[in-house]
């Protein structure tokens, strides 16, 4: 095995690896994001009413969709795509 690859693997096995990595690459560089309270309230209402159609539409209003999915950008751009593709 390559010397540098082996050193990297050994370093990654240390207890402080993730803490050290976080110092170099912080996961939240700008701090915790604030969610629009009205959008969040609408999300909670749709969830409690089990209205998946409205729930997805409200989640798409967030700056960052909570689930990484390849369809998110398409659904954000084409507002009628949800009705035309209800199983997706």
N, C-alpha and C positions, 0 to 999 in steps of 0.2 A: 504494500500500500504506500502511496505517496506520503512523504514525511509530513507535509503541511495538512493533508487530509487527516492523518492519524492524530496530529496535535489538535486539530479542530474537534474531532470526535471526543478526545479525552477532555478537552475544555468544556464541551457541551454536557458532559456527564457530571461536572461539578455542581454542587448545591446552589451556588450563586449565579449560575449561567444566565437565567432569565433576568435577574436583577441587574447584572452587568449589561446585558443586551438592552434593557429598558433605558439605561443611562445614555446609550448611543442612539437608539431608535425609540423614542417615547411613542406609545400607542395613541395618546391623545395630546398632540402637540399644542392645540389651542384651548385645551381645557374641555370640560364636559359641555356638550351642546344643550341648549335650551330648546324645549319643544313648545311650539305655539299652543297655549292653553285651550283655545277654542277647537283646534284640530284634535288635540288629545281628548277633549270632552266628547267630540263627535265620534272618535274611535271607540271610546268606552261605551257610548250609547249603542253604536252599531253592534259591538261585541255582545253586550248584554241582551240585545234583542235577537241575536244570532242571525243578523242580516249580513251574510258574507259579501254580497254585491256592494253594499254601501261601505262595509268594513274595508274592503280592498281599495275602493275609491278614496276613502279617507286616508288610508296608509300611504297611498301614492302621492298625497299632498305633502308628505314629510320631505324634508331636504334629502334625507338618506333613508331609503326603504329598509325596514328592519331585517329583511332576508335577502341574501345575495342570490339573485336569480337573473337569468339572461332575458326573461320576458319583461322585466320591470321597465326598462327604457321604452320598449314598444308600447306597453300599456299606458305609460305617462304621456306619450305623444298622441296616441290614437284613443280618444276617450270612449269610442263606441266599441272597442275591441273586446271589452268584458262581456257586453251583451251578445256579441256575435260568437264568442268562444267561452261559454259558461263553464265547461269542464276544465279548461285551462286555469 
